[in-house]
Amino acid sequence: MPLQSLAKFLIIGGAALLIVGLIFWFGARFFPSGVPGDLAYRRGNVSIYVPIVSSIVLSIVATIVLNIVLRLFR
């Protein structure tokens, strides 16, 4: 792997991590208990959290980012 394409990969990967980190940071400010649509159950000592909508959103964002990265390396 040439050094130039490794540098390109690291820059794109770092930018993707920055974007995902900002999404999580701002998402925690707007939705402190999770995204609407996530299931939370609390009773006594039992607490169950099922992040259904968060998983779907994360999957969509990851798919978009991976498609962009793979198109840049073609």
C-alpha atoms as a printed R data frame, in Angstrom:
   type eleno elety resid chain resno       x      y      z
1  ATOM     1    CA   MET     A     1   0.000  0.000  0.000
2  ATOM     2    CA   PRO     A     2   1.598  3.268 -1.040
3  ATOM     3    CA   LEU     A     3   2.097  5.819  1.689
4  ATOM     4    CA   GLN     A     4  -0.101  8.370 -0.064
5  ATOM     5    CA   SER     A     5  -3.200  6.149 -0.059
6  ATOM     6    CA   LEU     A     6  -2.573  5.218  3.590
7  ATOM     7    CA   ALA     A     7  -2.518  8.924  4.451
8  ATOM     8    CA   LYS     A     8  -5.747  9.452  2.507
9  ATOM     9    CA   PHE     A     9  -7.381  6.549  4.350
10 ATOM    10    CA   LEU     A    10  -6.318  7.913  7.757
11 ATOM    11    CA   ILE     A    11  -7.606 11.407  6.963
12 ATOM    12    CA   ILE     A    12 -10.967 10.124  5.733
13 ATOM    13    CA   GLY     A    13 -11.262  7.734  8.684
14 ATOM    14    CA   GLY     A    14 -10.469 10.537 11.131
15 ATOM    15    CA   ALA     A    15 -13.032 12.821  9.510
16 ATOM    16    CA   ALA     A    16 -15.654 10.063  9.678
17 ATOM    17    CA   LEU     A    17 -14.930  9.498 13.374
18 ATOM    18    CA   LEU     A    18 -15.182 13.236 13.992
19 ATOM    19    CA   ILE     A    19 -18.578 13.405 12.286
20 ATOM    20    CA   VAL     A    20 -19.917 10.381 14.176
21 ATOM    21    CA   GLY     A    21 -18.593 11.804 17.456
22 ATOM    22    CA   LEU     A    22 -20.315 15.136 16.820
23 ATOM    23    CA   ILE     A    23 -23.565 13.357 16.016
24 ATOM    24    CA   PHE     A    24 -23.400 11.465 19.311
25 ATOM    25    CA   TRP     A    25 -22.417 14.594 21.245
26 ATOM    26    CA   PHE     A    26 -25.251 16.729 19.889
27 ATOM    27    CA   GLY     A    27 -27.657 13.789 20.031
28 ATOM    28    CA   ALA     A    28 -26.997 13.390 23.754
29 ATOM    29    CA   ARG     A    29 -27.810 17.059 24.288
30 ATOM    30    CA   PHE     A    30 -31.105 16.940 22.396
31 ATOM    31    CA   PHE     A    31 -32.179 13.461 23.515
32 ATOM    32    CA   PRO     A    32 -30.582 12.775 26.939
33 ATOM    33    CA   SER     A    33 -32.599  9.600 27.519
34 ATOM    34    CA   GLY     A    34 -32.079  8.254 24.010
35 ATOM    35    CA   VAL     A    35 -33.711  8.812 20.648
36 ATOM    36    CA   PRO     A    36 -37.510  8.767 20.600
37 ATOM    37    CA   GLY     A    37 -38.447  5.223 19.663
38 ATOM    38    CA   ASP     A    38 -35.914  3.518 21.928
39 ATOM    39    CA   LEU     A    39 -37.484  1.296 24.546
40 ATOM    40    CA   ALA     A    40 -36.646  1.699 28.234
41 ATOM    41    CA   TYR     A    41 -38.106 -0.391 31.053
42 ATOM    42    CA   ARG     A    42 -37.395  0.261 34.733
43 ATOM    43    CA   ARG     A    43 -38.943 -1.518 37.661
44 ATOM    44    CA   GLY     A    44 -37.275 -1.924 41.014
45 ATOM    45    CA   ASN     A    45 -33.714 -3.158 40.541
46 ATOM    46    CA   VAL     A    46 -34.276 -4.117 36.889
47 ATOM    47    CA   SER     A    47 -33.483 -1.735 34.059
48 ATOM    48    CA   ILE     A    48 -33.699 -2.777 30.395
49 ATOM    49    CA   TYR     A    49 -32.839 -0.479 27.496
50 ATOM    50    CA   VAL     A    50 -33.392 -1.521 23.858
51 ATOM    51    CA   PRO     A    51 -32.001  1.056 21.378
52 ATOM    52    CA   ILE     A    52 -34.080  0.141 18.311
53 ATOM    53    CA   VAL     A    53 -34.183  3.540 16.577
54 ATOM    54    CA   SER     A    54 -30.595  4.374 17.593
55 ATOM    55    CA   SER     A    55 -29.422  1.148 15.941
56 ATOM    56    CA   ILE     A    56 -31.292  1.947 12.736
57 ATOM    57    CA   VAL     A    57 -29.898  5.497 12.595
58 ATOM    58    CA   LEU     A    58 -26.351  4.270 13.311
59 ATOM    59    CA   SER     A    59 -26.696  1.642 10.569
60 ATOM    60    CA   ILE     A    60 -27.828  4.244  8.024
61 ATOM    61    CA   VAL     A    61 -24.990  6.634  8.932
62 ATOM    62    CA   ALA     A    62 -22.400  3.827  8.784
63 ATOM    63    CA   THR     A    63 -23.701  2.698  5.379
64 ATOM    64    CA   ILE     A    64 -23.447  6.226  3.970
65 ATOM    65    CA   VAL     A    65 -19.941  6.776  5.357
66 ATOM    66    CA   LEU     A    66 -18.678  3.401  4.092
67 ATOM    67    CA   ASN     A    67 -20.139  4.010  0.628
68 ATOM    68    CA   ILE     A    68 -18.393  7.386  0.448
69 ATOM    69    CA   VAL     A    69 -15.066  5.911  1.594
70 ATOM    70    CA   LEU     A    70 -15.277  2.986 -0.836
71 ATOM    71    CA   ARG     A    71 -16.107  5.293 -3.766
72 ATOM    72    CA   LEU     A    72 -13.031  7.400 -2.991
73 ATOM    73    CA   PHE     A    73 -10.764  4.344 -3.226
74 ATOM    74    CA   ARG     A    74 -12.044  3.175 -6.617
